[in-house]
Amino acid sequence: MADSFTTEVKNEMAHSGNKNRCCATAEITGFIRSCGAVTLAGKGGVGLKLTTGNAAVARRYKTLIESGFGVRVRLMVGEAAARRTHVYELSVPPGSAADVLLASTGVISVVGGKREMKTGLGESVMKKKCCRKACLKGLFLGAGIICDPEKGYNLEFVFASEATAVAARRLLNSFTDMHARLRQRRGNHVVYLKNAEQIKDVLTLMGAHARLLRFENVRMVRDMKGRANRLNNCDAANMEKALGASERQLAAIRAIEAADGLDALPGELIDTALTRIFHPEASLAEIGQLLNPPIGKAAVGARFKRIAEYAEATEQA
């Protein structure tokens, strides 16, 4: 199932680290934009609520936010009735620490004590490649879905916000040879990839190396099976084509035999016709090797063409 492979990828990524403070901030930015909501309080104060269905992911961002911004993050566990699974909610109360967190991640700007909501991913976070990779990781941990490679190739980021989806697509396509697309589905905005090579590159960018190995192994087996099936289909088609040609050649030979007898043909054509009669399933190359002296496939084909022309002339006479 797509969900189980998605969980495997997220669990692996949830236990990886960030070398730089800037990358941690960029990753938090991606996570907030993918599954966060700003909460309002009295006197214009704002807080933050983050929701995920993955316990390891929830613990990761509780630790990242608390260690990076010195703000207390409350973790609550609920239940999603529709799917009978747990939901993990992180909440940051309004206050100066929340303002710093939201401003640092580009969610708000604070000018003269006034807060203004922002959209997108924040250009300041996207300057370095390492930060763009970290932000991509945060987006996936918050809103990513990846299909089990045994079922097919599909990676999606599902957002409620169109602005976030547009920014996420731009981020993805900033990496080499990436061509993410955007569509709407049931009121959400979906950024997606269906190319196996590009999905592999995304797993590499996000640091999901163990799942990448599994993805590549499954992909290799699928590709080998696909090639084998194509070769089998091609062989079957060639066999059918060869048998059809053999039947036409035999029909021409019988027509000549019934009308004038095979002795009416030149000696080399008689040998070729008799060889076909005794070897109806042989290929042109095999017929050529059975003749004495042996001749090539093209020469055999030319002889059968002459036989067909003789048979046609016989029928018209």
C-alpha positions as CSV (number, residue, x, y, z in Angstrom):
1,M,0.0,0.0,0.0
2,A,1.1,3.6,-0.6
3,D,0.5,4.4,3.1
4,S,2.9,1.8,4.4
5,F,5.7,2.8,2.1
6,T,5.1,6.5,2.9
7,T,5.3,5.6,6.6
8,E,8.6,3.8,6.1
9,V,10.1,6.8,4.3
10,K,8.8,9.2,6.9
11,N,10.0,7.1,9.8
12,E,13.5,6.9,8.3
13,M,13.6,10.7,7.7
14,A,12.3,11.5,11.1
15,H,15.4,10.0,12.7
16,S,17.9,11.8,10.5
17,G,19.7,15.0,11.6
18,N,20.4,18.5,10.3
19,K,24.0,19.7,10.3
20,N,23.2,23.4,10.2
21,R,20.9,25.7,12.1
22,C,19.7,27.2,8.8
23,C,18.7,23.8,7.5
24,A,16.7,23.1,10.7
25,T,14.9,26.4,10.2
26,A,14.2,25.6,6.5
27,E,12.9,22.1,7.4
28,I,10.6,23.6,10.0
29,T,9.4,26.1,7.4
30,G,8.4,23.3,5.1
31,F,6.6,21.4,7.8
32,I,4.7,24.4,9.0
33,R,3.6,25.3,5.5
34,S,2.5,21.7,4.8
35,C,0.5,20.9,7.9
36,G,0.4,24.0,10.1
37,A,-2.2,26.6,11.0
38,V,-1.7,29.9,12.8
39,T,-3.9,30.4,15.8
40,L,-5.1,33.8,17.0
41,A,-5.1,35.1,20.5
42,G,-6.1,38.3,22.3
43,K,-4.4,41.6,21.5
44,G,-3.3,40.4,18.1
45,G,-1.1,37.5,19.5
46,V,-0.6,34.5,17.3
47,G,0.4,30.9,18.0
48,L,0.9,27.8,15.9
49,K,-0.8,24.4,15.6
50,L,0.7,21.5,13.7
51,T,-1.0,18.2,12.9
52,T,0.5,14.9,11.7
53,G,-0.5,11.2,11.7
54,N,3.1,10.0,12.4
55,A,4.4,9.8,16.0
56,A,8.1,9.9,15.0
57,V,7.5,13.0,12.9
58,A,5.6,14.7,15.8
59,R,8.5,14.0,18.2
60,R,11.0,15.2,15.6
61,Y,9.4,18.7,15.3
62,K,8.7,19.0,18.9
63,T,12.5,18.6,19.5
64,L,13.5,20.8,16.6
65,I,11.3,23.7,17.5
66,E,12.1,23.6,21.2
67,S,15.8,23.3,20.7
68,G,16.0,25.8,17.9
69,F,13.7,28.5,19.3
70,G,13.5,28.0,23.0
71,V,9.7,27.7,22.9
72,R,7.7,25.1,24.7
73,V,5.7,22.8,22.4
74,R,2.7,21.0,23.7
75,L,2.1,17.5,22.2
76,M,-1.4,16.0,22.3
77,V,-2.7,12.7,20.9
78,G,-6.2,12.4,19.4
79,E,-8.0,9.9,17.2
80,A,-9.1,10.3,13.6
81,A,-12.5,8.6,13.7
82,A,-12.7,8.2,9.9
83,R,-9.5,6.1,9.7
84,R,-9.3,4.9,13.3
85,T,-5.7,6.1,13.6
86,H,-4.0,8.5,16.0
87,V,-3.5,12.1,15.2
88,Y,-0.6,14.1,16.9
89,E,-1.1,17.8,17.5
90,L,1.8,20.1,18.3
91,S,0.8,23.6,19.6
92,V,2.9,26.6,20.3
93,P,1.3,29.2,22.5
94,P,1.2,32.9,21.6
95,G,4.1,35.0,22.8
96,S,7.4,36.5,21.8
97,A,9.0,33.1,21.2
98,A,6.2,32.1,18.8
99,D,6.6,35.4,17.0
100,V,10.3,34.7,16.5
101,L,9.5,31.2,15.3
102,L,6.9,32.3,12.8
103,A,9.0,35.3,11.6
104,S,12.1,33.1,11.2
105,T,10.2,30.7,9.0
106,G,8.6,33.4,6.9
107,V,5.0,32.7,8.1
108,I,4.6,36.3,9.4
109,S,6.5,39.5,9.3
110,V,6.7,41.8,12.3
111,V,7.1,45.5,11.5
112,G,6.6,48.2,14.1
113,G,4.9,45.7,16.4
114,K,2.4,44.7,13.7
115,R,2.2,41.2,12.4
116,E,1.4,40.5,8.8
117,M,0.7,37.0,7.4
118,K,2.9,35.8,4.5
119,T,2.5,33.1,1.8
120,G,5.0,30.9,0.0
121,L,8.1,29.4,1.5
122,G,10.2,32.6,2.2
123,E,13.0,33.5,-0.1
124,S,15.5,34.0,2.8
125,V,15.1,30.3,3.6
126,M,15.7,29.1,0.1
127,K,19.0,30.7,-0.7
128,K,21.3,27.7,-0.1
129,K,20.8,24.3,-1.7
130,C,21.2,22.5,1.6
131,C,18.3,24.6,3.0
132,R,16.1,23.9,-0.1
133,K,16.7,20.2,0.5
134,A,15.8,20.5,4.1
135,C,12.6,22.5,3.3
136,L,11.7,19.7,0.8
137,K,12.1,17.2,3.6
138,G,9.8,19.2,5.8
139,L,7.2,19.5,3.1
140,F,7.2,15.7,2.6
141,L,7.0,14.9,6.3
142,G,4.0,17.2,6.5
143,A,2.1,16.5,3.3
144,G,4.0,13.8,1.3
145,I,2.7,10.5,-0.1
146,I,4.7,8.0,-2.0
147,C,3.4,4.9,-3.7
148,D,5.0,1.5,-3.0
149,P,7.3,1.0,-6.0
150,E,5.9,-2.5,-6.5
151,K,2.5,-0.9,-7.3
152,G,3.7,2.0,-9.5
153,Y,5.6,5.3,-9.4
154,N,3.9,8.2,-7.9
155,L,5.0,10.9,-5.4
156,E,2.6,13.6,-4.2
157,F,2.6,16.6,-1.9
158,V,-1.0,17.4,-0.9
159,F,-1.7,21.0,0.2
160,A,-4.8,22.9,1.3
161,S,-3.1,26.2,0.2
162,E,-2.6,27.0,-3.5
163,A,0.2,29.4,-2.7
164,T,2.1,26.7,-0.8
165,A,1.5,24.2,-3.7
166,V,2.9,26.7,-6.2
167,A,5.9,27.5,-4.0
168,A,6.5,23.7,-3.4
169,R,6.4,23.0,-7.2
170,R,8.8,25.9,-7.8
171,L,11.1,24.5,-5.1
172,L,11.0,20.9,-6.5
173,N,11.7,22.2,-10.0
174,S,14.7,24.2,-8.8
175,F,16.6,20.9,-8.6
176,T,18.3,19.5,-11.8
177,D,16.1,17.5,-14.2
178,M,13.0,17.8,-12.0
179,H,9.6,18.4,-13.6
180,A,6.9,18.4,-11.0
181,R,3.3,19.2,-12.0
182,L,0.4,20.7,-10.2
183,R,-3.3,19.7,-10.2
184,Q,-6.4,20.1,-8.1
185,R,-8.1,17.1,-6.4
186,R,-11.1,17.2,-4.1
187,G,-10.4,20.8,-3.0
188,N,-6.7,20.2,-2.4
189,H,-3.7,21.3,-4.5
190,V,-1.4,18.4,-5.4
191,V,2.2,18.7,-6.6
192,Y,3.2,15.4,-8.1
193,L,5.9,13.3,-9.9
194,K,5.3,10.1,-11.8
195,N,8.8,9.6,-13.3
196,A,10.7,6.8,-11.4
197,E,14.1,8.6,-12.0
198,Q,12.8,11.9,-10.6
199,I,11.2,10.1,-7.6
200,K,14.5,8.4,-6.9
201,D,16.2,11.8,-7.0
202,V,13.7,13.2,-4.5
203,L,14.4,10.4,-2.1
204,T,18.1,11.1,-2.4
205,L,17.6,14.8,-1.8
206,M,15.5,14.2,1.3
207,G,18.1,11.7,2.7
208,A,15.9,8.6,2.7
209,H,18.8,6.4,1.7
210,A,17.5,3.0,3.0
211,R,14.1,3.4,1.3
212,L,16.0,4.6,-1.8
213,L,17.8,1.2,-1.9
214,R,14.5,-0.7,-1.7
215,F,13.0,1.6,-4.3
216,E,15.9,0.9,-6.7
217,N,15.8,-2.8,-6.1
218,V,12.1,-3.0,-6.8
219,R,12.5,-0.8,-9.8
220,M,15.3,-2.9,-11.2
221,V,13.2,-6.1,-10.9
222,R,10.1,-4.4,-12.5
223,D,12.2,-3.1,-15.4
224,M,13.7,-6.5,-16.0
225,K,10.3,-8.1,-16.0
226,G,9.0,-5.4,-18.3
227,R,11.9,-6.0,-20.8
228,A,11.4,-9.8,-20.6
229,N,7.7,-9.3,-21.4
230,R,8.4,-7.0,-24.3
231,L,11.0,-9.4,-25.7
232,N,8.5,-12.3,-25.4
233,N,5.8,-10.3,-27.1
234,C,8.2,-9.3,-29.8
235,D,9.3,-12.9,-30.3
236,A,5.7,-14.0,-30.5
237,A,4.9,-11.3,-33.0
238,N,7.9,-12.2,-35.1
239,M,7.0,-15.9,-34.9
240,E,3.4,-15.1,-36.0
241,K,4.8,-13.0,-38.9
242,A,7.2,-15.7,-40.0
243,L,4.5,-18.4,-39.9
244,G,2.2,-16.2,-42.0
245,A,5.0,-15.7,-44.6
246,S,5.6,-19.4,-44.6
247,E,1.9,-20.1,-45.3
248,R,1.9,-17.6,-48.2
249,Q,5.1,-19.2,-49.7
250,L,3.6,-22.7,-49.4
251,A,0.4,-21.5,-51.1
252,A,2.4,-20.1,-54.0
253,I,4.4,-23.4,-54.3
254,R,1.2,-25.5,-54.3
255,A,-0.4,-23.2,-56.9
256,I,2.7,-23.7,-59.2
257,E,2.7,-27.5,-58.5
258,A,-1.0,-27.8,-59.4
259,A,-0.7,-25.7,-62.6
260,D,2.6,-26.6,-64.2
261,G,4.5,-28.7,-61.7
262,L,7.6,-27.6,-59.8
263,D,9.8,-28.7,-62.7
264,A,8.7,-25.6,-64.5
265,L,10.8,-23.5,-62.1
266,P,14.5,-22.9,-62.4
267,G,16.7,-25.4,-60.5
268,E,17.6,-23.1,-57.6
269,L,13.9,-22.2,-57.1
270,I,12.9,-25.9,-57.1
271,D,15.5,-26.5,-54.3
272,T,14.1,-23.6,-52.3
273,A,10.5,-24.6,-52.8
274,L,11.2,-28.2,-51.7
275,T,13.1,-27.1,-48.6
276,R,10.1,-24.9,-47.6
277,I,7.8,-27.9,-48.1
278,F,9.9,-30.1,-45.8
279,H,10.5,-27.3,-43.3
280,P,7.3,-25.2,-43.1
281,E,8.3,-23.6,-39.8
282,A,11.9,-22.7,-40.7
283,S,12.9,-19.1,-40.9
284,L,14.4,-17.6,-44.0
285,A,17.9,-17.8,-42.4
286,E,17.3,-21.4,-41.6
287,I,16.1,-22.2,-45.1
288,G,19.3,-20.6,-46.5
289,Q,21.5,-22.8,-44.3
290,L,19.6,-26.0,-45.4
291,L,20.3,-25.3,-49.1
292,N,23.4,-26.6,-50.9
293,P,25.3,-24.4,-51.2
294,P,24.0,-22.3,-48.3
295,I,22.9,-18.7,-49.0
296,G,21.9,-15.7,-46.9
297,K,18.5,-14.7,-45.6
298,A,18.1,-11.9,-48.2
299,A,18.9,-14.2,-51.1
300,V,16.3,-16.7,-49.8
301,G,13.7,-13.9,-49.6
302,A,14.5,-12.9,-53.2
303,R,13.9,-16.5,-54.3
304,F,10.5,-16.7,-52.6
305,K,9.6,-13.4,-54.2
306,R,10.3,-14.9,-57.6
307,I,8.3,-18.0,-56.7
308,A,5.4,-15.7,-55.7
309,E,5.6,-13.8,-59.0
310,Y,5.6,-17.1,-61.0
311,A,2.6,-18.3,-59.1
312,E,0.7,-15.0,-59.8
313,A,1.6,-15.2,-63.5
314,T,0.4,-18.8,-63.5
315,E,-3.0,-17.9,-62.0
316,Q,-3.5,-15.1,-64.6
317,A,-2.6,-17.3,-67.6
